[in-house]
């Protein structure tokens, strides 16, 4: 009788993970849940908490052929390469399978790394199961692989349908709930995809239609989290409010369970009726991807919203009493200094309307195959040529092709200090000094080269180590380190 295979799924470390409420590694957890339902023995390792030694022990005690690694564009790629190198060095027979958005977008370049044997493009549940279960690799949709020094890409796989999405659950038995539920905070994802086509977003690449849990399924999964101590929910869905009936049912659930929550909403979808209902049913904060104060740039980004929509959202949340968090971008192909000034001006206007709002400004890094990527190439953008170079991408660093590179970086770093309440609550002397400089720069809009940019680049690793060593995290509802 054929023995069911055993496998391991790994979520690598993240930069500056120490002071954040950790998001459960859903990218591998839902694959693990799918495998468990097929009677596959699977172990999950989250290297924010687990060690290489634990992975090694699991390999030593089991007959494992495949290990899956999920990685996002940016610093996590460096950590993913580190664990991949470790595994290949100590277990030469192991086949390494990379997945996630980055590997999906750039499977060829990812597989050019000699440490990686396979790439799964798109949603990984079915392709990974078929791979470890012994199906002919040429017949597995969504799989890219090497054969005789050549890289082959099978046809793309189908997205999971609504019914299949609704069957998924969080496999709590594979993880330690205390790692992900802190001071009552819990981050959850209840859907996939987004019907909008923002020119910078990976969703626009895959025709990724919205598919989500039903309200009943959400309640079922949230009940488990509540049993583990969850009281304050942050929804990381790309489009949490996509289904109005689902939201209506969930509002009742939030009130019955006395849960407080926050989620993302498009500025043009907010109205007083929705805001009042959300507030009355536990909503403490709404997150808005505003992106720019320039209508020209909003159109370049294909946001399908207006500057007036953004201003209107600030008035509504202020009148209703909901906190707001706005995300902005600079360094966009086609943007000029006047557009950046419009963004800064709009942020200040929003804070005049709603002094309780938070914000952050990130520098756009073009994802390959997006519309904005093609625009960036025409402006002189030179993307990384090998996988490891993508690990150096950070949202506070400007690409070399951008004019006024240092100006953009100083705006991004200054906003990280001025825009978040955590820096007002924290009285650590070095941070108080940085806050003084940042407040001055923000008020006067003086963003020439300064100590903050130099300090951050020079002491980034030291800062990360100090944060990671502390047994603390930021509470996004109280805006304090707890």
N, C-alpha and C positions, 0 to 999 in steps of 0.2 A: 504494500500500500504506500502510495506516494505521501511523503511527509510535507505538510504545509510549510512554506518558506518563512524565514524570520528576517526582519529588516530593521534598520535604524534610520530615523529622521533627525536631522540636526538643524537648529536655528542658531547661527553664529552670534557673537557679541555685537553690541551696538555702541557707537561713540556717545559719550555723555549720558549713559543709561542710568547712572547711579542716582540722579536726583529726579527721576521721572516715575510716575506710576507705570509699571511695565504692562505693555499690551501682551496678552497671551499670544504665542506664535501661531496664529490661526492658519498661516500658509501651510504649515505642516500638520497642525492638529486636525484639520478637516480631511486631509489625506489619511492620517492615522485612523480616524473614525471610519472612513470608507474601507480601509484594510481590515480593521477589526470585524466588520460585518461580513467580510469574506473569509473569516477564520484565519487571518494572517497574524502572526505574533509580531507586534511592532513596539519598539521602544522609542521614546521621544527625549531628546536632550536639548535643553535651552542653555546655551553657553553663557548667558548672563548670570546663570545660577549654578549650572552643572560644570564639572571639570573634565579635562582631557582624560584624567585617570579613570573617571567613571565610564567614559566612552570605551576606553581600552579594556576595562574589566568586562563590559557587556560583550565586546567582540571576542574576548578570550574564552568566554563561557558559551558561545553560541556559534552555530554554523551559518554565518552571514555572508552573502555574496554581494549585496547591493547596499549602499548608503546614500540617502538623499540629503542634499544640502540646499537650503533656500537662502537667497541673498538679494538685497536691494542695491540699486545703484548708489555708489558712494562708499563711505568708510567700511560698511559691512562687508564689502567685497574683499577688503584686506583681511578681515577676520576669517572670512570663508576660505580664502586661499591658505591661511595659516593652518586651519584644522584639516583641510584637504591634503596639504603637504605632510602633516603629521600622520594622517591615516595611510597615505601611500608609502611613507617611509617604514612604518611599523607593520603594515598589513598589505603586502604587495599584491595579494590576490583579490583584494577588495575592488569593486567597480564603483566609481564615484559618479553620482547623477546630480546635476545641478538643475534647479528650477527657480521660478520667480519671474518677475517682470523683466529684469535685466537680461537674464539668459534667454527669455522668450523673444525679446527685441533683437538681441545680437547673438544668436546661437552659433553662427560660424566663428565669430571671434572668440566666443567663450570656449568652444571646443578646440581652438588652436592652442589653448593651454594644455600642455602635456599631462597635467595632473587629472584632467577631467575626461571621463569616458563617454558620458551621455548627457544630453540636455533634453528636458521636457519643456515644450513650448505650450503656453496657455495653461489651462486648468489641469492639475496633475493627478487627480484621483484615479481616473481610468487608465491613463498611460502607465503610471507607476505600478499599478496593480498588475497590468498585463506584462510589464517588463520583468518584475520579480517572480511572476508566476510561470515564466518560461515561454511566453508566446514569441513566435518568430519576430525578431526586431524589425524586419522589413515590413511587417504588417501592423505595426503599432502606430496609430495616428498620433501626431504631435511629438514624435520622437526624432531627435537628431543624434547621429552616432558616427563613429569612425570605423572605416574598413579599408585595410591596406593603404594607410596614410591618406585616404580620401575621406572627406566629410559628406555625409548623406543626410538629407532632410525629408522625412516622410510627409505626406499630406497633413494639413493641420487637423487637429481634433475638433470635435463638436463641443460646444459649451454644454454644461449640465443644464437640464431643463428645470422648470420651476418645481416639479415634483421631486426631482433628485436633490435639489437644493434644500427643500423642506424636510428631507429625510436626514439631513446632517445634524449632528449634535456635537457639543464640546465633550471630548472624552476625558472627563475630570480624573479618572483613575490613572491616567498617564502623567499627570502633572501635580505639583503641590499648590493647592489653592492659595496658600499664604503668600506665595510669591507674587500673585496677581491681584489679590484683594487686600488693599492696605488702607487702614483708617476708613474702611467702608467703601473706598473707591474701587470701581471695576470698569474696565474698558471692554466693550463688546461690539462685534460686527454682525449684523443681522441680514445683510443683503450683499449682492455683487452687482457691479456694473452701474452705468449711468447713461441715460439716453441723449445727453447733451454732447456737443462736439467741440469743446474748447481746443484750440489749436496747439496747446502745450501739453495736453493730458494724454496719458497712455490709453485711456478708455477710448479715445478717438481712433486708435489704431485697430482695435479688435471688433468694432461694431458690437460693443459689449452692452447688450440690452440689460435692463434692470431685472433682476430676479431675486426675490427675497423670501424669508420665512413668513408664513402667515402670522397673524396676531397670536393665534393659539400656540403656535410653535415658539414664538418669541417668549410668551409667558412661561411655557414649559421650561425653556432653557434659563430664563431669568429666575424662576423659582429655585432652581439648583444653586445659582449664584447667590441668591438671597440667603439660602440655607448656610452657605459658607461665609456669610457676613457682609454681602454687598448691600449698600444703602444709597450710594451715590454713583449713578451710571453715566458714563461717557460713551456715546455712540459714534463709532468711527466709519459709519457707512458713507459712501460717496454721495448717496442721495436718500437719506433716511425718510424724508417726507414724500417719497414717490407715490405711495398708495394711501389715499385719503381715508378709506375705510379702515385700513390697518392702524393708522395713526389714531383714529377715533376710538378704536377698541383698546389700544395701548394706553391712551390717556386715562381711561377708566381704571386700568390695571395699576398705573403709577399712583393714582390717588388712593386706591384701596390698600396698596402696600406701603403707602407713605414714603415713596421713593422720590429723590430729587435727581435731575438729569440734565444733560446738555447734548446738543447735536448740531449738525451742520444743515444750513438752509440757504438756498439761493435768495439773494436780496429781492428779486422780482416776485418771489412766491410769498413773501411776508405781507400780511395785512393785519389790521387791528383785531379782527375776529379770531384769526389763528393765534396771534400773540397772546390775547387774553385767555383763550382756552389753554394754551400751553402753560402760561403762568399759573393758572388755577389748578393745573394738574402736575405741578412739580418742576416745571422747567426753570432752571436757574440761569442758564446761559445759552446763547445761540452763537454759532461760529459761521462767519460769512467769508467766502472767498471773493473779496472785492477786487483785488488785483491792481487796479490803476485808477487814478483820478482824472485821467485823460480819456475822453471818449474815443479819440483816434486809436489809442492803444487798446482800449476795450474791444474795439472792432477788429484790430489785428489779432487779438486773442480769441476772437469769435465767442465772447462771453454771452452775447445776446441779452445784455442788460445796459442800462444807462447810468450816468453819474447821478441823475435824479433818483433812480431806484436805490442807489447806495445811501444817499442822504435821507431818503424816506425811511429806509430800514432803521437808521439811527434814531430818527424821531419816534418811530413806533416802539422800539424796545425801551427807549428812555421813558416814554409816557406810561408804558405798561409796567415797567420796573424789572425788566430782564437784563442781565448783564450781556455784553456783546464782546466778541473777539473777532477782529478783522485781520485777514491775511492779505498782504500786498506783495507785488513783485516789481522789480526794476531790472534794468539790463536786458530789455526786450528788443529784438531786431526791429528797427523802424522807430524806436523811441528816441527822443532827443532830450536835452537838459530841461527844456521848457515843459515837456511831458512829466519829467521827474518832479519838477517844482509843483506841477498841478497835483500830483499824488501827495506830496508833503502837505500842500495847502488843504486838500480834502481830508486828510487824516486829522489835521488840526481843527477843521470845521466840525468833524464828527465828534471830536473830544469836547468841543464847546457845547455841542448838542447833548452829548452823553458823556459826562466826565468819568463815569464808571466803566467805560469801555477799555479794552486792551487791544493791542495790535502788534504785528511783527511785519518786517519787510525782508523778503528774501530776494536773492539774485537768481534770475532764471538761468537754469542750465538746460539747453535743448535736448530732449529725449530723441534718439534716432527714430526715424520713420514718422514723426509728427510733422504737421504743417509748419510749425515754428522752426523746426530743425532745418528744413529746406531754406527758409528765410535767413537763418543764421549762417548757413553755408555760403550763401550769396554775399553776406556781409564780411566774410573772411574767417568764420569760425573753423577751427581745426580740431575735430574730435579726437579723443584718445584712440590710439592705434592698437593697443593690446589690453587685455582684461585688467591687469594690475593697475594700469593708469586710471581706470575708472574708479578705483578705490580712493583716489585723491580728490574726488569731486566733493565740494561742500557748498552749501547754499549761501554762505557768507563770503565766498570768494568769487571774484569776477573772472570770466574767461579773458584771455589775452586780446582777443579780437575787439573787445568792447572799448570804446573811447571813455576817458575819465574813469579808468579802472579803480584807482584808489578812492575816488570820490564815492563810487557805488559801494565799495566795501565798507567805508566809514559810515555811510548811511545805514547799511544793514546791521553793523555792529552796534551803532548808537541806538537803533530802534529796538534791538534785543534787550537793551538796558532800560530805555525810557518807556517802552511799550508794555512791559509786563509788571504786574504788581509785586512779583516775587522780590524785585530789587528794592522796592520801597519797604517791604517787610523785613528784609535781611540787613542787619547792621554790622556785618563783617567789615572791618576797616578797609581792606583793599577794594571791596565792592562799593563802599561809600565814596571812595575817591573816584572810581570809575563812573559812578552815578553822577557825581558833581560835574565832571567833564562832559558826560553825555547830556545832562540837562542843559548845560550852557550851549553846547553845539546844536541841540535840537531847537532851542528857543531862537538862536541867532542864525540858524541854518549855515553854520560854518563847518564844513566837512573836509577840510584839507587834511593832509597827513597828520596823524596824531598818535599819542601814546597808546590809545586803546587798541588800534589795529596792530601795532608792533607788539604790545603786551600779549594779545590773544594769540598771534602766530608763534611767538617765542615760547610761551608757557602753556600752550594748548594741552600738551600731554600731562603736564604737572597738574593743571586745573582738573582734567578728567580723572586723574588718579585720586586727588583729594575728594572729589565729588563721589566717586565710586566706592571709596573706602568708608564713607559715612553710612551708617545704618538709618538713613533718613530719605524722605522723598517729598516732592512738592504736591500739596493738596490743591487741585485746580478749583475747588469750590471755596475753600477758606483763604486761598492765595497765600498760604504759609508753608514753611518747611516743617514737617511733622516727623 
